[in-house]
Amino acid sequence: MLNIRTIQAREKGLQLADETLDEFAQNFRGEILCADDEGFVQARAIWNGMIDKHPAVIARCSGTADVVAAVNFVRQNKLAFSVRSGGHNVAGNALCDGGLVIDLSQMKGIHVDPQRRTARVQPGIDLGDLDRETQLFGLATPTGIVSQTGLAGLTLGGGFGWLSRKYGFACDNLLSAEVVTADGDVVRASAEENADLFWGIRGGGGNFGIVTSFEYALHPVGPTVLGGLVLHPLESAGDVLRFYRDFTADAPNELGSMAVFRLAPPAPFVPQELHGKPVLGLVICYAGDVSEGERVVQPLREFGEPLADLVGRKPYVAHQTMLDKGQPEGKQYYWKSEYLGEMSNEAIDTVVSHATDMTSPFTRVALFHLGGAIRDVDERATAASHRDAEYVLAINTGWDETADSKRRVQWTRDFWTAMQPFSTGGTYVNFLSADDGQERVRAAYGEEKYERLVALKDKYDPTNLFRLNQNIRPSS
């Protein structure tokens, strides 16, 4: 018997008898964990240690039937609930307080069809899981830049990374999906079936249902790519960023890159006097002929007087993991983000002046270059938005001690506020933090597209069952 008397309900004061919970457990094939069960604490842990929520029950689904059972259970009993896949979202939407977590993290199936160049996957996998399987055949699909990120959440919010200038957003490469709706129905969403839902899940997050299967288009990539880091001292950061801006303006679509500020690690290639001091890195990945890539990036490697040039030929899967250690699980994280149309000299000076003040080894300030195939897709084709942006600015602040939170959060907000004059007015939905309100969600889509999303919400989830997310509120 489940050792729990009540779990948080959407209607205040509603209680569930043990028998009701037992009935749910008997029709559930996966693992059900309560607060005093062995493994519950580990199952509750997510990437952002700043999120400290305490669900009453974690239902670890084994397949789509379990997801349907869980959705029906929370709907019929009006329970607070959340949906977890990778657990890497900075806002911590994977967890809820006092309610039930529909946990998809154990659903890790991957099937690659090298002839059709497709992969069908379940929502519990991370980017590294997919890369490992697809690279057996020299194939990949555009995902993110940290291999521990959950693929499901990344795709539902759009998703961009090293391959996006060549092949578009992650959601642009989604061919179909299996979705459990608020009514507990299982439907297929594709260009041919439930096309409106297919439009919405490609950028609209988890607002319209729980995706239990994703089918992706794959592309020839690797297994060897040209990738790595060119590191510069902070005093030359302004000149380097101005060069980077001009260099990326004419870069081929095969070149994915970003400029990132961080504290210099105590590595042998960094002068000892710079250890722990802010530095600027230019990180690249060339998704094309490696010899041609070496020619293309030579000017970037030769500019200025870099502290280190770590660009070279490497396995694509190795490049995908190179940033993993910089933002480990369990630290405190708070992010702010904006899309930029360009990098003016004033914008560059503003970024450099604030990056000078960073003091945590877990903080990253990144300017990721977009454009290319992202921009080639019609803005109206998916819910994923702001395809005309040239860069995305990500102020990803991380730290150790909870007592330091107020100061770290304020630094991030001040930095973000200073960058507002240079913003396109849009933001990337996957980078919104827990305190970003409805105005910021609307900014992620723009007014016209947001209203279309509301109409879709009215159709598929009019009661807002799926609400613990970057929420699209139904009109009612």
CORZI-V977817 format. One line per field, one symbol per residue. ss: DSSP state (H for helix, E for strand, L for the rest). psi: psi as a letter, one per 40 degrees, with the letter a starting at -180 (. if undefined). burial: b if it has 9 or more other ideal C-beta (glycine too) atoms within 8 Angstrom, else e. Layout:
ss: ???
psi: ???
burial: ???
//
This chain:
ss: LLLLLLLLELLLLLLLLHHHHHHHHHLLLLEEEELLLLLHHHHHLLLLLLLLLLLLEEEELLLHHHHHHHHHHHHHLLELEEEELLLLLLLLLLLLLLLEEEELLLLLLEEEELLLLEEEELLLLEHHHHHHHHHHHLEELLLLLLLLLEHHHHHHLLLLLLLHHHHLLLHHHEEEEEEELLLLLEEEEELLLLHHHHHHHLLLLLLLLEEEEEEEELEELLLEEEEEEEEEEHHHHHHHHHHHHHHHHLLLLLEEEEEEEEELLLLLLLLHHHLLLEEEEEEEEELLLHHHHHHHHHHHHHLLLLLEELLEEEEHHHHHLLLHHHHLLLLEEEEEEEEELLLLHHHHHHHHHHHLLLLLLLLEEEEEELLLHHHHLLLLLLLLLLLLLLEEEEEEEEELLHHHHHHHHHHHHHHHHHLHHHELLLLLHHHLLLLLLHHHHHHLLLHHHHHHHHHHHHHHLLLLLLLLLLLLLLLL
psi: hhghdiihidhhehihidddddddddehdahhhideiheddddehidhedhgigidhhhhieadddddddddddddefihiihhcdfehdefeeiiheahhhheeegfihhhgddefihhiieeiiddddddddedefiiihbaeheehhddddddechiadedddeaiddeehdiihhhideeihihhaddhfddddddegeeafdeahhehhhiiiihhaehihiahhhiiddedddddddddddddeiidehhiihhiihhigidehhdeeheihihihhihhgahdddddddeddddehagidihfhihiiddddeedededgiieihhhiiiiihdigiddddddddddddeieheehhhihhhbabddddhhdedidhifeeidihhhgghiidhdeeddddddddddddddedeeieeiihdeehidehaddddddediddddddddddddddgdefdgegaghhhid.
burial: ebebeebbbeeeebebebebbbebbeebebebbbeeeeebeebbebbbbbbebebbbbbbbebbebbbbbbbbbbebbbbbbbbbbbbbbbbbbbbbbbbbbbbbbbbebebbeeebbbbbbbbbbbbbbbbbbbeeebbbbbbebbbbbbbbbbbbbbbbbbbbbbbbbbbbbebbbbbbbebebbbbbeebbbebbbbbbbbbbbbbbbbbbbbbbbebbeebbbbbbbbbbebbbebbbbbbebbeebeebbbbbbbbbbbeeeeebeeebbebbbbbbbbbbbbebebbbebbeebbebeebbbebbeebbbbebbbbbbeebeeebbbbbbbbbbebbeeebbbbbbebbeebebebbbbbbbbbebbbbebeeeebbbbbbebbbbbbbbbbbeeeebbeebbebbbbbbeebeebbbebbbbbbbbeebeeebbbbbbbeebbebbbbbbbebbbebbbebbbbbebee
//
